[in-house]
Amino acid sequence: MPPVVRLLAWALAGALAAAPAARAHPLAPALLELHEHPGGRVDVGWKRPLMRPPGDTQAPELPARCTPVGDRAVSQEGGGVWTRWVVDCGPAGLVGGQIGVTGGGGLGIGALVRVTLADGRVVERVLTPARPALTVPAEPRVLDVVRDYARLGVEHILTGPDHVLFVFGLVLLAATTRRLLATVTAFTVGHSVTLTLAALGLVDLPSRAIEVGIAASVLALAVELARRPTRPTMMRRRPWLMAAAFGLLHGLGFAAALRDAGLPAGAIPLALFSFNLGIEIGQVLFVLVVLAVGRMLGRVAGEMPAWARRVPLYVMGSLAASWWLERTLALLR
């Protein structure tokens, strides 16, 4: 493994070990659902993930003309906590009103807003600290679906430490540019297949079991990188085969996040394509940054002692083992 890449691995693994985000699960966005009925009554659902970053104070903000009707109900479902209530927005309903999410999101994960109007049309938008509100349009735009789901895909892979660390391991394993292109492409093909099948409901596996498998894939990659085989293993000779196989597993993890966010009625293929495109954009950006920083730090890496160059691989393996153990215990409970 080139010394500069090992230096980068050391920095990345250390950052993941120290960061609160490097716990068992990638962070998920909050979800605000509004279902409008004829006459202006709106059912409101606000879902927040059980795992939230420090400083997360997000709260929904509805149009000023919408007044609460009755009490709120709180329940825990799956990986989140739902708060549901009813508001009356008058004859004008939600069209033209501004909907937003106030408060800090900690890591800037944002929130997904899904509005179902009385005539059946659906408007969806990903809100971020930079764009914390939307004005409900009379007609949803295709560009909004592409932009919002692509952004959601980028955010998901870059805030999922297990996915990021696996991609980083692929960079370490591939070594050359040609092998790296083949390996990353194989990973892309693998996770694109299962993401599509699972998001469309053609494949349905327990999400907790998938998370255990993803942690195991990172651990297996770390073990392979740390060992000194007398003869190159199949994983080293043909890393793209391993990347494609584990990509199938990671795609199921991506699909679980997409199911939590939901797919817009009438634009499912477009939203699915955009989400997958966002994942690829985030993945390519991450790899390019790693390679660019590696080029800049070449001289520093050459001065590191030999033992220090192996530290990041053990940190990577330790993180993966802790994720695997935590997820396995959660699966057995």
C-alpha positions in Angstrom: 0.0 0.0 0.0 1.5 3.4 -0.9 2.7 5.4 2.2 0.6 8.4 1.3 -2.6 6.4 1.2 -1.8 4.9 4.5 -1.4 8.3 6.0 -4.8 9.3 4.6 -6.3 6.1 6.1 -4.8 7.0 9.5 -6.4 10.5 9.3 -9.8 9.2 8.2 -9.9 6.3 10.7 -9.0 8.6 13.5 -11.6 11.1 12.5 -14.3 8.4 12.4 -13.2 7.0 15.8 -13.5 10.4 17.4 -16.7 11.6 15.7 -20.1 10.9 17.2 -21.4 10.1 13.7 -19.3 7.0 13.6 -21.7 5.0 15.7 -23.8 2.1 14.6 -26.0 3.7 12.0 -25.8 6.4 9.3 -27.9 9.4 10.3 -31.3 9.7 8.7 -33.2 12.9 7.8 -36.3 13.9 9.7 -39.6 13.5 7.8 -42.6 15.9 7.7 -45.7 14.5 6.1 -48.8 16.6 5.3 -52.0 15.1 4.0 -54.6 17.6 2.9 -58.3 16.9 2.9 -61.1 18.8 1.0 -62.1 21.8 3.1 -58.6 22.6 4.4 -58.1 20.0 7.1 -54.6 18.6 7.1 -53.2 15.5 8.9 -49.6 16.2 10.1 -46.9 13.6 10.8 -43.5 14.5 12.1 -40.9 11.7 12.3 -37.5 12.1 13.9 -34.9 9.3 14.0 -34.1 7.7 17.3 -30.4 8.5 16.7 -29.8 12.2 16.4 -26.6 14.2 16.3 -25.9 16.6 19.3 -27.5 20.0 18.9 -30.4 18.7 16.8 -33.4 21.0 17.7 -35.4 20.6 14.5 -39.1 21.3 14.6 -41.7 21.7 11.8 -43.1 25.1 10.9 -46.6 25.3 9.1 -48.3 28.2 7.4 -49.6 30.8 9.8 -53.2 30.2 8.7 -53.1 26.6 9.9 -54.5 26.2 13.5 -54.2 22.9 15.5 -57.3 20.8 16.0 -57.2 18.3 18.9 -54.3 16.8 20.8 -51.0 15.4 19.5 -50.2 11.6 19.5 -46.7 10.3 19.9 -45.5 6.8 19.0 -42.3 4.9 18.3 -42.3 3.0 15.0 -39.2 1.2 13.6 -36.2 3.5 13.8 -38.1 6.8 14.6 -40.5 8.6 16.8 -43.7 9.9 15.2 -45.8 12.9 16.4 -49.2 13.2 14.7 -51.8 15.9 14.9 -54.5 17.7 12.8 -54.6 21.3 11.7 -57.2 23.4 9.9 -55.7 25.6 7.1 -59.0 27.1 5.9 -60.5 27.1 2.4 -57.2 28.1 0.8 -55.5 24.9 2.1 -51.8 24.4 1.8 -51.2 25.8 -1.8 -49.2 29.0 -1.6 -48.4 28.5 2.1 -44.8 28.2 3.4 -43.7 25.1 5.2 -40.3 24.8 6.9 -38.2 23.2 9.5 -36.7 25.4 12.2 -33.8 24.7 14.5 -30.3 23.3 13.9 -29.9 19.8 12.5 -26.5 19.2 14.1 -24.7 17.8 11.1 -26.9 19.5 8.6 -28.7 16.2 7.5 -31.9 18.2 6.7 -35.5 17.0 6.6 -37.7 15.6 3.9 -41.1 17.3 3.4 -43.9 15.4 1.7 -47.1 17.2 0.9 -50.2 15.3 -0.5 -52.7 17.9 -1.7 -56.5 17.4 -1.6 -56.5 16.7 -5.4 -54.0 13.8 -5.0 -50.9 15.7 -6.2 -47.7 15.2 -4.3 -45.0 17.8 -3.6 -41.7 16.7 -2.0 -38.7 18.7 -1.1 -35.5 18.1 1.0 -35.0 21.1 3.3 -31.5 22.0 4.6 -30.1 24.7 6.7 -29.4 26.6 3.5 -32.9 26.1 2.2 -35.1 25.7 5.4 -38.5 26.3 3.8 -40.6 25.8 0.7 -43.7 27.5 -0.7 -46.2 24.8 -1.8 -46.6 25.3 -5.5 -49.8 24.6 -7.5 -47.9 22.1 -9.6 -44.9 20.0 -8.5 -41.9 20.3 -10.8 -39.7 17.5 -12.2 -36.6 19.5 -11.5 -37.4 19.6 -7.8 -37.6 15.8 -7.7 -34.3 15.4 -9.4 -32.5 18.0 -7.3 -33.9 16.9 -3.9 -33.5 13.2 -4.3 -30.0 13.6 -5.7 -29.1 15.8 -2.7 -30.6 13.1 -0.4 -28.4 10.5 -2.0 -25.2 12.6 -1.6 -26.0 13.3 2.0 -26.8 9.7 2.8 -23.5 8.2 1.6 -21.3 11.0 3.0 -23.0 10.8 6.5 -22.8 7.0 6.6 -19.4 6.2 8.2 -19.6 2.5 7.3 -20.3 3.2 3.6 -17.5 5.9 3.5 -15.0 3.6 5.2 -15.8 0.8 2.9 -15.2 3.0 -0.2 -12.0 4.2 1.4 -10.9 0.5 1.8 -11.6 -0.1 -1.8 -9.1 2.8 -2.7 -6.5 1.1 -0.5 -7.1 -2.3 -2.0 -7.1 -1.2 -5.6 -3.8 0.6 -5.5 -3.6 1.5 -9.2 -5.9 3.8 -11.1 -7.1 1.2 -13.5 -7.9 -1.3 -10.8 -9.6 1.5 -8.8 -11.9 2.4 -11.7 -12.8 -1.3 -12.1 -13.4 -1.8 -8.4 -15.5 1.3 -7.8 -17.5 0.6 -11.0 -18.2 -2.9 -9.8 -19.4 -1.6 -6.4 -21.6 0.9 -8.2 -23.2 -1.9 -10.3 -23.8 -4.1 -7.3 -25.5 -1.5 -5.0 -27.5 -0.1 -7.9 -29.1 -3.5 -8.6 -30.2 -4.2 -5.1 -31.2 -0.5 -4.4 -33.6 -0.6 -7.3 -35.0 -4.0 -6.5 -35.5 -3.2 -2.8 -36.9 0.3 -3.4 -39.5 -1.1 -5.8 -40.5 -3.8 -3.2 -39.1 -6.8 -5.2 -36.6 -7.7 -2.5 -37.4 -7.3 1.2 -34.9 -8.2 3.9 -34.8 -7.2 7.6 -32.9 -3.9 7.9 -31.1 -4.9 11.1 -29.7 -8.0 9.4 -28.5 -5.9 6.5 -26.7 -3.5 8.9 -24.9 -6.4 10.5 -23.8 -7.6 7.0 -22.5 -4.1 6.0 -20.4 -3.9 9.2 -19.1 -7.4 8.4 -18.1 -6.3 4.9 -16.0 -3.4 6.3 -14.4 -5.7 8.8 -13.5 -8.3 6.1 -12.0 -5.6 4.0 -9.9 -4.3 7.0 -8.7 -7.8 7.8 -7.6 -8.3 4.2 -5.8 -5.0 4.1 -4.0 -5.7 7.4 -2.7 -9.2 6.7 0.5 -10.0 4.8 -0.4 -13.0 2.7 2.4 -15.2 1.3 0.3 -15.4 -1.9 -2.1 -12.8 -3.2 -5.7 -13.7 -2.3 -8.6 -13.6 -4.7 -9.7 -10.4 -3.0 -6.4 -8.8 -3.9 -6.1 -10.3 -7.4 -9.7 -9.4 -8.4 -10.9 -6.7 -6.0 -13.8 -5.8 -8.3 -15.5 -9.2 -7.7 -15.5 -8.6 -3.9 -16.7 -5.0 -4.5 -19.6 -6.2 -6.7 -20.6 -8.8 -4.1 -20.5 -6.5 -1.1 -22.1 -3.8 -3.3 -25.2 -5.9 -3.4 -25.3 -5.7 0.4 -24.7 -2.0 0.6 -27.4 -1.3 -1.9 -29.9 -2.9 0.5 -28.7 -0.4 3.1 -29.2 2.5 0.7 -32.7 1.2 -0.1 -33.6 1.2 3.6 -32.8 4.9 3.9 -34.8 5.6 0.7 -37.8 3.7 2.1 -37.7 5.9 5.2 -37.7 9.0 3.0 -40.4 7.6 0.7 -40.8 7.8 -3.1 -43.1 10.3 -4.7 -46.3 9.0 -6.3 -46.1 9.4 -10.0 -42.4 10.0 -10.1 -40.9 6.8 -8.6 -38.5 6.0 -11.4 -37.2 9.5 -11.6 -36.8 9.8 -7.8 -35.0 6.4 -7.7 -32.7 7.3 -10.5 -31.9 10.7 -8.8 -31.2 9.1 -5.4 -28.8 6.6 -7.0 -27.2 9.4 -9.0 -26.6 11.3 -5.8 -25.0 8.3 -4.2 -22.6 8.0 -7.1 -21.8 11.7 -7.0 -21.0 11.5 -3.3 -18.9 8.4 -3.9 -16.9 9.9 -6.8 -16.3 13.2 -4.9 -15.0 11.3 -1.9 -12.6 9.3 -4.0 -11.4 12.4 -5.8 -10.8 14.2 -2.5 -8.8 11.2 -1.1 -6.6 11.1 -4.2 -6.1 14.8 -4.3 -5.1 15.0 -0.6 -2.9 12.0 -1.0 -0.9 13.8 -3.7 -0.4 16.8 -1.5 0.7 14.8 1.5 3.1 12.5 -0.3 6.3 13.9 1.4 4.9 13.7 4.9 3.8 10.1 4.4 7.3 9.1 3.3 8.7 10.3 6.7 6.3 8.2 8.8 7.7 5.1 10.6 6.7 1.7 9.4 4.6 0.8 12.4 2.6 4.0 12.2 1.5 3.2 8.6 -0.3 0.1 9.9 -2.2 1.9 12.7 -5.1 3.1 10.5 -5.8 -0.5 9.3 -6.3 -1.7 12.9 -8.4 1.4 13.7 -10.5 0.6 10.7 -10.9 -3.0 11.8 -11.7 -2.0 15.4 -14.4 0.4 14.2 -15.9 -2.2 12.0 -15.8 -4.9 14.7 -17.5 -2.5 17.2 -20.3 -1.8 14.6 -20.7 -5.5 13.9 -21.0 -6.3 17.6 -23.4 -3.5 18.4 -25.6 -4.3 15.5 -25.6 -8.0 16.2 -26.6 -7.5 19.8 -29.4 -5.2 18.6 -30.5 -7.9 16.1 -30.7 -10.6 18.9 -32.6 -8.4 21.3 
